[in-house]
Amino acid sequence: MIQHMRSLPLDGLGIVPNLDAKFMKDPDSLDYGLTLSQNVAADGPPLNKILENPQGSLFTFPYKDGKTRTVHLKRVLFRSHEVIGRGTIVIRVKCTCAGCGSHCNWAGKKLVLKLSFPGENRVSEQIFMDRCRELAQGEHAWVLNHLPSIYWSFDIPFRDGTPQQNFKKQYDKQYEMRIMRGSIQEELQSLTSLTTARECAQVFYDVVQCHHWVWKYPQILHRDISPGNIMVREKNGQKFGVSNDWDLAVWVNDIRDGPTSKFRTGTTPYMAHEQHFMEWKGPHRYRHDMESMFYVILLLTCLCSSLSEKLPAPPKTDYSYETWHKEGDDSLRGRKKTLLTADNWQPSTTTFFDGFSIWLSVLQLTLRSGINKLGDSRIAKASQKVIWQHPDPALLNFDEDTLGGEFSYEKIVLVMHVFEKEDLKTRM
């Protein structure tokens, strides 16, 4: 359930101009020290002043049945590198239990406050996850170990007088109005919490299984597969890969019905090669997310000496990846297309990640085969429109979601269910 915070001041937590909050400029300053004071009343002081107040450490937000809940802000765990007022922020918090009643259902839980700034018409992450939970019953219950737990969600619209509202008045439909969206979620661990390559392989395999289930049953496509969105949950002595951050997700039926308002979604180094073409209009498909997973594995295993340490000087090879975080679309599109269509390609994995070499080699072969068939299919469809002929029906009915079955879930699982000659756990 999403609660709209229409009665609270909106110029807070770094979402408005004139904010001069130290913790927004230096996240480490919020590490169990610099604090925020409590703000409950709608007519209280502006939040940009509250953020400068070293007293207290509380953030109050509306809860169900007209009640409020309050959390202690502890430490900024993540802040994306985007335009100020647009990037996601994740802060570790602890419930104060003020106003929660005699028994707090968040007591003992590790919590984070996540703040994001989506377009006002974008479906919230919680709505997607609620739909998943509706279907994750019986034999499907396993998938809950691999999805984020969202305990509460709320939206804050920008009020009159803010730059966002002024832009909207000036440009009308040309400007996408945004909101601040907050949620209280379970705190998860990053990939750096893992200690072995096999643990990492299981996490990647878990995420592939979860992603396919969500695509097949609730019919949701993630659209932003990246290392930061692959998390780890520890439960009953086991570690589970979690497909996290569904802020850019979309209903599959919305894609089938026509193009969405945002075609090129994702994190640049991990986007599918087609998405770097500026004239690409979608739709985003299952295979695009799986191509992103390929790049996640590739860059991690070739640029890092372990799960928590990057190589000081990555090797110079024909397929160098150290510049992928800095290059533009034209360059990345060319590099990725060259890699995916290369003959006899071999990954330059580091010693720690040697076990991933066979994964990467075979996945590249399947992508290469599928991309070649995709080209043949498009030629056949185009030629049929120009001259009367009868091309191969398989090319006319080519499944672009899976590159004609060459990059299907079944093919990917055939590769990823084994790591260093030992089976991983298949959940699905």
N, C-alpha and C positions, 0 to 999 in steps of 0.2 A: 504494500500500500504506500502511496506517495502522498506526503502532506505538503501542501503549499504554504510557504511562510510569508503570507502577504501582510502580516501585521508587524513584522520585525524590520529594523533598519537594514538597508541593503548594502551600505558602503562598508563592507567588512571583509576580513580574511583575504585581502588582496584583490578584490574584484572591481575596484573603482579607482579612478585617477586620484591624485593627491594623497594616496596612501603612502605613509612613510613608516613602514613596520620593519623593524630590524630582522625579525625571523624570516620575512619573505625574501630578504636579500641574502641572509646568511642562515640557512636551515639549521646548522649546528648550534646556533644560539638558542634554539628552543629545546635543546637536549637537557630535559629535567631541570631547567634553571629559569631562563627568561619566561615570563608568564603572561597570560591574558586575564583580565578581570572579568567578573561575571556580568552578563548582559541579559536581563530578563524582560524589562519593560520596553515597550515599543518606543516610548518617548525618552529613552535613556540617551547617554552621550554617543556621539558618532563612533563607529567601530574603529575608524582610523586612529582616533585618540585612545580608545581602549587598548589597541594593540601596542601602544607605547607605554602602557601602564605596567610596571613590574610587579604589581600585586595580584594575587589570585592566579588561577589557571583553569578557568571554566568556560565552557561554551554550552549555552542552553538553546534547545530547539523544540518545536512543538511535537507532541506525541499523540497517540490516538486518544479518543474520548475527551478531547479538550485539555489533556494534561501536557506537561513538558517533561523533558529529561535533560540531564546535565552530564557532561563528560569533562574530565580533566584532559587538557592537551599536554602531551608529553614530548614527543620528538617527531620532526619531519622525517619520514622514511623515504619519500620519493617526491620529486618535483620534475615534471617533464620540461624539456628545453623547447619552449614555444613562446609565442607572443605573450607578453604579460597580460594576464586576465583571460587566457585561453587554455593554458596547460593544466593538466591534472596534478593535484596535490594529494598526498597520502600522509596522514599524521597518526601516530600511535596515540590512543586515548584510553582512559579508564572511566567506567561509569561511577558517578558519585553516589548513586542510589537515592538522590534527593528527588522526592516526588514519585518514586517507583512503587511505593507500597511496602508492605512488610517483607515481601520476598522479591528479589530482583532476578529476573530471568537472564540477565547478562553477568551476574556475579561469577567471578572466576574465569570468565572468557577473555581471551586476548583480542582486543578490538582495535580497529583503525577507523578514522574518519576520512572518507574519500570525497574530495571536491573536484568536480569537473564542470566544463562550460559548454555543453552541447547546444545545438540549435533547439529552439523551443518545441519543435514538432518531432524531434527525435525520440523514438521509443526508449524508455529507461532500461538500464541493465536489470533492475529488479523485476520488471514485467517479463523480460525474457527468462529470467531464472525461476520466476513463479510458474511459468508454463512448463519449464523442464521438471520442476518438482511435482507438478500434477501428473506427469506421465512416468516419473521415475518410481514406479510401484512394482512390487513382486520381483520378477527376474531382471527388471531394469533398475532396481534400487542401487546397484553397484556404482552408477554414474554419479551419484551424489558425493562420493568421495573425491570426485575430480572436477567439481564445480564450486564456485565461491558461495559462501554463506552470507547472505545479506539480511540483516536484522531490521533495518529501517531505512527509509529513503524519503527525501524531501526536496522540493524545488523552490528556488528564490527568483522571482522575476525582477528585472531591473526596473526601477521606478522612474518616474518623470524627472527630467533634469540630468540623468546620467548620459554619458556619451553614447551608449548603446541606443537609448531611446531617441536621442537627437539624430543619430545616423539613420534610424528607421524612418523618422519623419522626413529626413532629407532625401533618402534614396528609395523609400517604400519597398517594393517587391525585390529590388536589386540587392537589398541588404538582408541577410539571414539573421533574424533576431535570436539572441542567445539568452540562456538562463544560467544561474548557478545551481547545480544539482549536487546534493550531498547525500551520503549514505554511511551507515554504520555497518561495518563488515568484520568478519573474522580475520585476524591477522595471519597471513601466510608467510612462508619463508621463500627466499630467492634460490636460484640454482646454485649460488655460492655456498649454501648450507650443505650441499652434497659432498661426499668425500671420495667416491670412486666413480670410475667411468661407467661401471655397470649400473649404479644407482641412477646416473644421468640417462643412460639408455632406457631404463624402465620408465623414468619420468616422461621422456619423449614419446615412448610407445603408449603410455597412459593417455597423453594429450591427444594423440592421433585417434585412439579409440573413442575418447570422449567427444572429440570434434565430429566424428562420423555419426555417433549416436544423436547428437544434437541436430545435425543436418538431416538425418533420416527421419526422426520421430517428431520432435516439436518443429522441425524444419526451420532452423535458424542457422545463419551463416555468420561466422565470427568476423572476418574481414580485417583482422589486425594481429596476425600471428607474428610474435617477436619474442626475444628472450625475456623482456620485462613482463610479458603477459603469460609466461610459463612459470608457475609457482609450485611450491612443495607444501604438502600437508602431512604432518606427523600424527598418526593415530594408532593406538594400540601397538606401539613399537614398530609400525610400518610407515614407509614413506610413499606418498601417492602424488603423482603429477596432477596438477590442477590447471585447467584452461581458464585463465583469469581475464578480467577486464573485457566485458562485452558491450562497451559503450558505443562501438562502431558497428555492432551487429545489425542484421536486417532479416526480416522474414523472407524465406525463400520464395514464397508466392508473390511478394512485392516485386522481386526481381523478375519473375516470370511474366508478371502483368505489364512490365514496361520498365524503362530506365529510372533509377532512383536519382535523387537530387545531388548525390555525391558519388561519383564513379570511382575516383582515385582515393581509396582509403588505405591506411596501413602505415607502417614505419619504413622509410625509404630504402635502407639497405636490404630489407627483407620482402619488399613488394615483388609480385610476379613481373616478369620481364615485359609483358604486354602493357602493364599499367604505367610504364615510364613513357609510353607514346602519348604525347599531349593530346592527340585527336581521338584517343581511345574513349569510347562511351559505354563500356561495359557490355553485358552485365558481369558482375563479379560472380565467379563460379567456385564450386568445390575445389577444382584443381588449382585455382589461384592460391587458396589457403595452403594447400599441400606443397605447392612450389615454395611458398614462404617458409614452411617448415624445413624444406631442404636447405634453404639459405641459412636458417637459424643454426642447424647442425653444422653446416659447412664453415661458417665464420667462427663459430665457437671452437671447433676442433682444429682449425688451421691457424688461428690467431692467438690461442691461449695455451699456456704450458700446463695449466690445471684449471679447475673450475673457479678458482678465485684469483688467478694471476695471468695477465696477458704477457705475450712474448715481448721483450724489450725491443727487439728488432725482427719483425716478421720476415721470413725468407722471400727473396725476389724470385718469383716464378713466372711462367707464362700466364698464370691466372692468379695474380696478386689481389688480395682482398682488403688490404689495410687501408685503402683509400675509399672504400665503399660508403663510409659514413660522411664523406665530404663531397663526393662527386654529384653532378647534376643528372637530370633524367636522361639526356641523350647519351651521355657516357655510360651510365649504368645499364641502359637498355642494350647497348652494343656489347658490353662486357658479358652480361647475362646470356644474351642470345648466342654469343660465341661459345661460351662455356656449355650451354645446353645442347648445342648441335655439333660439338667437337667429337672427332673419332679418337678412340684409345685414350680418353681422358682419365687421369688418376689424381685423386686428391692428395694434397701435401699436409696430411694431419700430423700433429705433434705426437711425441712418444706416448704421452698420457692418454691420448685419444685414438691410438692406433686401431682399436677395435671397431671404430666407426668407418674405417676405410671401405670395407665391403658394402656397408649400407650406402655410402655416398656414390660409390662406383655403379652399383646396380640401379639406384634411384635415378642417376643421370642417364643411364641407358634407357630406362622406361620413359623418362621425359623426352629424350631425343627421339625415340620411336614415335611417341604420341604427337610431338610437334610436327614431325615430318608427315604423319598421316593427316593432321589438321590442315596442313598446307595443301595436300592432295584433295582433301574434301572441299576446301574453299575454291580451288581451281575448278573442280567438277561442277559445283553449284553455279559458279560464274559462267562457265562455258555452256551450261544447259540453257541459260537465259539468252545466250547469243545465237547459238545454232541448235538445230534439232538433232539430238543424239540421245543415246541411252547409256549414261555413265553407270559405274558400279553402284548398285543400290546401297551398299554399305557406306560409300562415301557420301551419298545424299542424306542418309540417316545417321550420320556421324554424331556420337554422343560427346558434345563439347565439355560437359561437366567432368568427364574422366579421360579425355583425349582418346576416345574410341575404345575405352577399356584398358588402354596401356598404362594409365596412371590412376587406376581405380583403387578404392580402399583395399580390395582383396589383393591386388598386386603389391601395394605398399606393406600390408601386414605380412605377406609372404617374405618380404625382406626384413622387416623390423621385429618379428616375433622371436628372432634368435640373435643373441649377442655373444661374440667370442665362443661360438659353437654350443652355447647353452640357451635353453628356452627361457624367455622372459614370461611374466605373468600376463595371460590374456584375460581381460576383465569382461569383454563384451560377449 
